[in-house]
Amino acid sequence: MQRTLRFLLVLVAGLGLLAAAGYFALASITRSWFEADMELRSRLAVTSAGRTLDRRWGGDRHELTETLTDITRDERIMAAAACSPTGETLASTEAYPSMFTCESIRGQSGDSRAWTTTADLPSGRVHVTAVPVGDGPTRHGSVVLVHDLSFLSRREATTRNVLLVAFFTLALGAAVITLVAARLAWRGWTLELRQALAGGGTAEFQPLLRDVRSLAERLASEREYDARTGLWSPERLRSTLTQHLSGERLVVLANREPYIHEKTPTGVTVLHPASGLVTALEPVMRACSGVWVAHGAGSADRETVDSRDHVAVPPGEESYVLRRVWMTEAEENGYYYGFANEGLWPLCHVAHTRPIFRVGDWEHYVRVNRKFADAVCDEVDSDDPIILVQDYHFALAPKMIRERLPRATILSFWHIPWPNAERIGICPWHDEIIAGLLGSSIVGFHTQQHCNNFIDSVDAFMESRIDREANAVVQSSRKTLVRAYPISIEWPVHWLTDIASIEECRASVRRDLGLSDDALLGVGVDRLDYTKGIEERLLAVDELLTRHPEFRGRFTFAQLGAPSRTKIGRYRELNDRIEELAAEINRKWEHVGGNRPIALLRAHHEPPDVYRYLRAAHVCYVSSLHDGMNLVAKEFVAARDDERGVLVLSQFTGAARDLPEALVVNPYDVGQAGDALAAALRMSPEEQQERMHAMRRLVSEFNVYRWAGRMLVDAAETRRRDRMFGRLSAPTRSGRSVGT
């Protein structure tokens, strides 16, 4: 009711202002009309008495006065006077105002044939008109007529009152009609909506009905899980798999294996590769079970598998199976080092390295994708399995798997950035790459921007229908969803279960690096890759010491760098430049004494050692020049259960969108990055705690189990819809599908 009254008041007030403006405009126009009418009436009155005036003008003044009196018998003419050409008053009526002398009128009118003005007298407003008598040589002078304008004021008042009443009546009527129409329209719309939600609506409301029901189901599911299990965890992920996918096992395809068996002088050792993909997926597989299909690259990998190239992992837990696929050296050089890492990797990263595409590399890429796709199909145990294809190494595999398993639900996740359409067009086989990914049921990226770039690429190069509202691509009635799934890490991190305290980690790192007990420590953890901005990171440390002298001799930055892809010349050059730059910076500041600025640790580090450095550091700097996510940033946050330490983070990482409480910098601006390092080292414990607490809360909630859970729920929903439309059959009790 109050809203209705406010609406009425506003509408009436607005129309009232409009009425007032209209009144003043109309009053001005009306007054000018009346004044023109007065001048015309004056001329008519003088013209009517023209002969009498000619006869009596030079005669008896008494007779001239009588003529003037006859003219004033008009109710609107209150007085008149006769003026000679020289300005002498020849005659006037009794009521003629003394202020309008013939001499003054002659002075104002000059030689003009007519003159008019308005003036205010004590008796009211008057209109004065001087009308010439005679013409040319026979001109006698002028007759001055004074009109009473009081009638005009009365008419204006009447007009104003009528106009205001009319406008306010119109305003009130318009307000009532508007309210009634709005009420009727709202009632009709809500009635149709209720009918649609009840299942009896028209076809036009079916999309809305599906969206509302889907949202309601998802929210209800989220509330149910949250009430029962709280944060996403391995148990909740297993429960999700059981509820939505009947407990089916997953089949994961990735180039990198989670456990590498290497020969050493003391026997076979199990290593964990330095890979963000492995960091994210391995906890998911431990939680869900299934098969991980990967390239067997370890020197002892062949010796540790069974007759089907299987090995149960993790060692001692054996919660899932690792299926190893073998490649020849030529295949590895062409598929992995060539097309994937000299072609697609620099193409997708804005890191100013020219991509190289060779026909031979492409042929190996196709052949290896086929080999791995066949291995995946050999591992499934139903006609409609859930398959997760990982990263840019297997862009062709989804379509190849689809050809053999048309009912499969295939999720492809692209772990690196997807470039814009113009840039992906550089690849000579961009059509095949895009078509391969469109064999997926769902294509996932870290950010919505990468999703948009992919859809734009499909739109530019493929014959398909783009459903931008649903973020989907439709080809031959089959839909591929394009979704953003920001990847994360496990929470809690199992490597931190038995790790030493912050103080013990810091003391041990200082001993290992030969630093003083009060040394300030920075850390970076990366593969030695040109996209990680390691050169820019070391230059930022140099800039820190240049611009902030108080940290000279006190601050050391430890760069943990695992050598990577050293068969590629660009990577070998990078290794050499990083080593030379670190040595140069250390020489530059060695005269200061104290701790050396850079500790370059070029070796593979197992996760417990990595987390020891992350817990010891006062600051962690992630300086990627272009990155899909970068999980080192989230690992640093997870390691800091003391809620201390500062994260300096490149704005060109996906993690920068998730962790705005970090000090976000442009890594190309080494001056800004150096200042950020200084700000991090000076930051108060209270501010460190506030920032780290917020980041830990986000990483704990949006962990890798949630990432996998959301993808699996979407996969289950996709499969349900496919079955509903008849493209898939329902599974039998044995878990295998039957034909329709």
N, C-alpha and C positions, 0 to 999 in steps of 0.2 A: 504493500500500500504506500509506503514511504517513497519507493522508487517511482510509483505512478504519479504521486503528488509532485516530486521533484521534476519529473519529465514535463508535467503540465505547466509548472511555474516557468521552467526554462523556455518552453515553446511559446507561452503567452508573452513572456518578457521579450523574447526575440522578435515576435511579430509586432509587439508594442513599439519597439525601437524602429522597426521598419515603417510602422504607421507614422511615427513622429517625423522621420526623415521625409516621408512622402508628403506629409502635411506642409512642412516648410517649403518644399519645392513647389507644391501646388499653390500655396499662398503667394509666393513670389510671382509665379506666372499669372495668377488671377489679378494681382495688383497692377501688373503692367498692362493687362487687357483693359482694365477699368480706366486707367489713366489715358490710354489711347482713345477710349470711348469718350472721355471728357473733352479731349481736344477736338474730336470730330463734332461733338454736340455744340461746342463753342462756335465752330465755324458755321454750322448750320443755323445757329441762332442769329449770328451777325449777318449772314447772307439773307435770312428771311426779312430782317429789318433793314436791308441795304438801301432801298429807295427812300425810306423815311429818314435814315441817317444822312444820305446825300443832300436831301432837301433842307434839313434842319442843322446841318453841321456848322455852317458859318453864320447862322441866325441867332435867335433867342436861346440863351443857355437854359432857360426854364423848360422850353419845349424839348431840348436835347436831353435834359434830365428825365422828362416824362417817358421818352423813348427808351432810355436805359432802364427805367423802372418797369416798363412793359416786358423787356427782355428778362428781367429777374423774377417774373411771375412763375417761371419754371421752378419747381420745388427744390431742385438741386443747385440752382444758381442763387447764391446768397447776396452778391453785390456786383456792380459794374461801374466802369469809368471810361470817359472818352479823353484820349490824349492826342495833342497836336504833334506834328512831325518834329517840333523843336523841344518836346518834352514838357509842354505846358498842360496842366489839367484843365480841360474845357468844361467837364461836368462829371458828377459822380452821384451814386445813390447814397442813401443815408447810412447804410451798414458797411460801406466800402472801407476796408482797413487802411489806416493812414500810412502803414509801413510800405505799401506798394505804391509809391509816388510815380508819376509818369516819367519824371526825370531819371529815377533809379532804374525803371524798366527799360528806358531808352539806352542807358549806359550799359546794361547787361545784354540787351538784344542786339545792339549795334544797328546795322542796316538790314538785318534779316527780316523777312516778311512775316514770320510768326515766331512766337517765343512762348515757352511753357516752363513751369516749375511747381514744386510742392513745398509747403511750409506748415509749421505748427503754430497755431494761435491759441490764446487762452481758452477760446471756445471750442477748439478741436483742430483737426488737420484739414487743410484746404488745398485745392488745386487751382493754380493761377495760369490763365492763358491770354496772351495778347494777340488779337486777330486784326490784321490790317483792314482798313476801310478805304475803298476806292482802289484804282489800279493805275500804274504808270504815272503819267503827268497829273492825273486827277486824284492821286492818292491824298486823302484828307488827314490820315493819322491812324490810330489804332483804338480798338475797343478792348478793354481789359475786363475779363470775366473771372469771378472768384467762385469756385464750386465747393460746396460743403461735402467733405468725404466721410462724415460720420456714418453714413449709410454703408460705406465700404467696410468699416470696422465691424458693423453689425453683421454684414454678410460673411466676413471672414470668420467671425466667432461661430456663426451657424454652421458654416462649412467645416470648421475644425471639429465641432462637436459631433456632427453627423459622420465625418470621416473616422474619428477615433472609435466611436461606437461600432461602426461597420467593421473596422479592422479587428477590434477585440472580439466581436462576435465571430468573425471568420477564424481567428486564432483558436478560440475555444472549440468551435466546430471541427477544425482540422485536427486538434489534439484528440478529441473524442473519437473521431473516425480512425485516426492512426492507431490509437490504443485498441479499439475494437478489432481492426484488421490484424494487428500483431497478435492479439490473443487468439483469434480464430486460426491464423496461420500456424502458430506454435502448437495449438491443440491438435490440429490436423497432422503436423509433422510428428509429434510425439506419439500420436495414435498409430501412425504407420510404422514408426520405429518399434513400438511395442509389439505390433503384429509381426514384424519381421523377426524380432528376437524370439518371439514365441513360435516361430516356424511357419507362420501363415502370411508372411509378407510377399511382396511382389518380387519378380526376378531381379529388378534393379537393386534390391537391398541385399542380395545374396553375397556379394563381395564383402560388404560391411559386416554381415552376419558371420561370415567365416573369420574375418579379422578379430571381431569381438570374442567369438568363442575360442579362437586360438590363443588370444591374449589371456582370457580368463583361465583356460586350461594351464597355460604356462605359469601364470602367477600362483594358481592353486598348487601346482607341482612344486614351485620354488618354496612356497610357505610350508608345505608338507615336509620337504627335505630339511629346510632350515630348522623347523621345530624339532625334528627328530635327530638330526646329526650336526647341526651348526655349520661351521666352515667346511668347504670342500676338502676332502681327505681321500686317502686310498679306499677306505671303507665306503664312503659316499659314492665314489666313482664306480666301485664294484656293484653297489646297490643300483646305481643308475643303469649300468650295463644289464643287470638282471631284469630290472623293471621294463626298460624300453627295448632291449634287444634279446631278451630271453637268455641272458648269460652267454651269448655267443662269443667265441674267441675272436680277437682282432688279428688281422694280418697287416704288418707294417712293412713298407718297402722304403729303404733308405740306402744311400751309397755307403755311409759310414756305419761301421758295426759298433755296438756299445762296449764290447770287450775284445781286446786284441791279445792273442797269445804270441809272445815273443820268446825266441831262444836266447838264453844268457849263459855265461860260463857256469852258473850255479843251477841251471835247469830252465824250465819254462816259467815265464812270468806273465801275469795278466796285467795289462795296462788299460787305462781309461783315456780315450782320445780327447784332445782339447777341441770340443765341438759344442756349440750352443744347441744344435739339434739333439745331440745325444743327451745333454744336460736336461732338456725338456722332456724328451720322449721316454727315456729309460725308466723314470719313476712311474709313468703311465703304464708301461708294459709290466712292471712288477706288480702293479695294482690289478691289472685286467687280465693278465696271461695272454697267450697267443703265440704268434710266430713273427720274428723279426727277420726279414730277408735283406741281406747286405753283402757287400763285397768283402771276401776274406783276403785281407792284405797282410796279416801278421806272418812272421817267418815260421811260426809253429801252428798256424791255424789249421793246416791240412792234417796235422798229426793229432789234433784234439777233437775232430768230428767223427761221427759214426758213418755207416755206409750210405746214409741219405744226406750226408753233409750237415747233420744237425749236431748242436751242442747245447746242453741245458745251462742257462745262466740265470742270475748271477752265481758265481762259484760259491757253493755252500748253501745257497738258497734255492736255486733251480726253479724259479717261479714262471719262467717262460722259455721258449726255444729260439735259438739263433740259427737260422739257415744261411749258410755261406754259399756264395756264388763265386766262381773262379773266372778270372779274365787272363788273357794272354798279355804280354807286355805291350804289343802293338795296340790291342784294344784299350788298355789302360791309358796309353799315351794319346790315342786319338779321341776317345770318349771323355776321359776325365781331365787330363792335362790340356788337351787341345780344345775341343768344342766347348766343354762345360766351363773351363777356367781361363782359357785365353779368349773365348768368344762370349758366352752368356754372362759370365761374372763381371767383366768390365763393362759390358753393354748395360747391365742393370744397375750398376753402381756409378754414381756421378763422382768419379775419382780421377778423371782426366787421364785415363789410360786407354789407348785405342784398342778396340776389340779386333781379334784376328779370326777370320773364318776361312777354313780350308775344306774343299770337297771331301778329301780323305777323312778328315776328322768327323765330318757330318755322317759319312757312311759308317764309321765305327760307332758313332752315337746311336744311330738307328739300330745297328746290330746288337749293341749292348742293351738298349732299352727292350728289344724283343727278347733277349736272353733272360732278363730279370722279370719281364712280364710273364713269360712262360713259367719261371720258378714260382711266382706268386700263385698262378693258376694251379700249379701242382700241390700247393700247400693248403688250399681251401677245402672245407669239408661240407659245403652245401652249394646249391646253385645260385644263392643270393647272399654271398658273404659280405662282411664289412671290411673294406680294404682302405688303408691309409697310405697314400703315396706322398713321399716327402721330397720336396725341393726341386731345384732346377736341373738336377742330374737326370730326372725321369719325366721330362715334359711330354714325351710321346707315349709313355707306359699306360696312362689311363685309357686312351683310345684302343690300344692293343689289348688290354685286359677286357674292355667292353666287348670287343669282337668275339672273344672266347666265352665271356660270362655276361651276357646281355642283361641279366637280372641283378648283377652285383651293385651294391651301394659303394661308390668310390669317392673318397674324400681326398682331394689333392691339396696339400698345403705348401705354398711358395714362401720359403723362409727369408728370401732376400727381396729388395724392392722390385716392384714391377714398373718399368719406365713408361713414359707417355707413348702414344701411338707412333709419333714421328721417329722416336728413338728405336723402338722395337722393330720398326720397318727397315732399319739398317741390316738386320739379320737376313741373309738371303733366303732362309727357310722359316720366316716368321709365320707364314700360313700354316705350315705343318706343326710348329710349336703351339700355336693357339688352338688348332684343331685337336691336337693331342690332349691338351688340358680340358677341352670341352667334352671329352669322353667321360669326365667326372660327373658325379651327381652334385658335388659341392666343390668349389674352388675357394680356398681360404688364403687370406693375406693378413699381415699384421695390422694394417691401418686402412681406414676407409679411402684414403687418397690412392693407395695402391689398387683397391677394388675399382675405383673410378677409372684409373688408367687402363686397367685390364678391359673393362667394358668398352671404353673408348677405342681400344685396339681391336676388339671384336667388331665393333661398329664400322671401323675403317677398312678392315680386310676380309671379313667373313660374310657370307650370305646367311643371315639369321635375323630373328626378331628380338629386339632388346626390350625387355620389360624393366624400365628404370625404376618404377615404383617398387617392384619386388626385388630389384637388383638381381636379375636373372637373364639368361640367354636361352632362347627357344630355337631348337633346330629339329625339324621333322617331328614335331609334337613332343620331343623330349627336352626337358628343362634342366639347365645347369644353374644352380644357385651360386652367387658370388658373395662371400661373406667376410667380414673383418673379425678375426679371432686374435686379439693381442696375446702373444705367448708369454709364459712366465716360467717360474721354477717351482720345485716342490716346496711345500711348507708343512711341517718343519723340515729342514734339510737334514737328511740322515747322516751326512758327513760330519755334522756338528754335534752328534750325540755324545761322543767321548772326547771332544777336543778340549785343549787346555784353556785356561782363563785368558782374558784380554791381557793382563799384566804378564803372564807367562809367555804368551805368544809374542808380545812386543819385546820382551827381554831376549827370547831365543832368536828373533829376527835380527835384533841389533848385534848379537854375538856372531851370527852367521855372516853378516855384512861388515863386521869389524867397526861398528859405530859406537859412539859414546853413549852413556846411559841416559843422557838428556836429548839425544838426537830426535828431531821431528821427521816423521816418515810419511812419504807419499808412495802410492803403489798404482801400477797399471798391469792388467792381465790380458794378453791377447796372443793370437797367432800372429806371426810376423807377416802381415798382409798390408798392402798399400791402401786399403780402404779404412784401416783402423786409425790413421792419422798419428802414427808413432813418432815420425819426424817432427810434426807440429807439436806434439806433446813434449818432446825433449827441448824444443826451442822455447816453449812456454816456461819450462823450468829455468832456462837461461835468462829469460825475460824477468822472471820472478826475482832472481838474484841481482839482476841489473837495476831494477826499479825499486827494490826493497832490500837495502843492504843489511838489515837486521837479521836476515835469514841466511846470510853467507856463512858457511862453515857449520851451520846448525841443521840444515835441511838436506835430506837425501831422498831421491826418487828411485824406487826399485821397479824396474820394468821386467816383468816375467814374460818372456817371449818364446813361444814354442815355434821352432822352424817349420815352415809350411810350403808345400809345392815347390821345392827347391829345384825340380827339373825344369821349371819355367824361368827363363832368363830374367824377366822383370822381378821375380821374387829373389833371385840370387843378388841382383843389383841392390834391391832394397835391404837385404841383410847386410851387405857391405857398407851401404850409406849410413845405416843406423849405428853400426859399430864405430865407424869413423866419426859420426856426429857426437856420440856419447864420449869418445876419447877426447875430442876437441873441447867440449864443454868442461870436462874434468880438468884438462890442462889450463883452461882459461881461468879457473877459480882455485887452482891448487895453491897459489901463493897466499890465499886467505888462511889456510890451515884448517884444522878441524875435519869434519866429515866431508867426503867427496859428494858432489851433487848428484851424479848418476851411477846407479848400480844396475848394469845390464846383465840379466840372467837369461841367456839364450839356451834354453833346454826345455824338455818336456817336464811339467810339474804335475804330479798326481793331485786329485782334489783336496785331500787333507792338507797338503802343503800350500795350495792356493788359498784355502780358507784361513790358514795360519797367518799368511801375509795380509789378507783382508781384515782380519781381526786386529792385527798389529798397527795398521796404518792410521795416521791422523787424517789423511785425505786420500780419496781414490779419484783418479782422473780418467774418464772415458772420453776419448777425443775422436771418435769415428767420424770420417768425412762423409759417409753415407752408410746407413745400416738399417736393416729391417726392424730389429728390436734392440739387440745387444743385452744379453742376459748377465754380463759381468756386473752391470749397474745394480741389478736386482740381487745378485749373489752377495755383493758388498752390503746391501741393506739387510739381507737375511743373516749375515755373519755378525751383525752388530747388536747383539742382545743387551749390550750396555747402553744402547741408544746414544752413542757418541760417534764421532767421526763425521766428515763432510764429504758429500759426493759432488764432484764437479763433472758436468755432463754436457756432451755435445748436443746442440739443438737439432742435429741431423740424424738423430737416432729415434727409433720408435719409442724407446724408453723415456725420452724427454716428454712425451705426451702423458705417460703414466706417472711420472715422478717430478711434478713441477716444483716440489720443495727442494730439489737439488739446485746447485748454482749452475744454471744453464748458460752456456757460452757458445760463441762461434769459434771453432777450433782453428780456422784460418787466421783469426785475429789473435796472434800470439801475445800481444800486449794485454788485451782483455783477459785472455786465459791466465796470464801471469798474475794479473791483479786479482782474479778469482781465487787462484791458489793462495795468495797472500790473505785475502778475506777469509778463506777457509781456515787457515792456520791461526788467525786472530779471533775467530768466532768464539763467543762465550759458550760455556757448557750448557747454559739454559737454552740458548738458541739451537745448539746442536741437538739437544734432546727433543725440542719441539719439532724440528724438521725430520729427524730420524724416526720419531714416534709416528708421525703422519705417514711416512713412506713405508714403514714396517706394517702398519695397519692395512695399507693398500695391497702390498705384496702378499700378505697372509691371506687376505680375502680373495684376491684375484690371482690365485696360484695356478700351477700347471694342471692340477686336477679339475679345476673349473674350466680351464681352456679345453681340455680333452672332453669333459662332460658336456659342455655346450655343443661341441662338434658332434658328439655321439647322439645327443638328443635331437639335433637337427637331422642327422643321418636317419635316425629312427622315424622321425616325422616324414622325411622324404620317402622312405620305404613304405610307410603306411599309406601315404597318398598314392604312390605308384600302384600298390595292391588294390586300393579302392577304385582306381580307374582301370583296373584289369590288366596292367602291364606286367604285374608280378603275381605269382600264385602264393597262397598262404603256406607256411612251412608245415610239414608233417611232424608227428611227435618225435621222430628221429632227428629232427633238425634240418632235414632236406626238403626242398620244395617239390611240389607235384605240379604237373602241367594243368593248364586251364582248359 
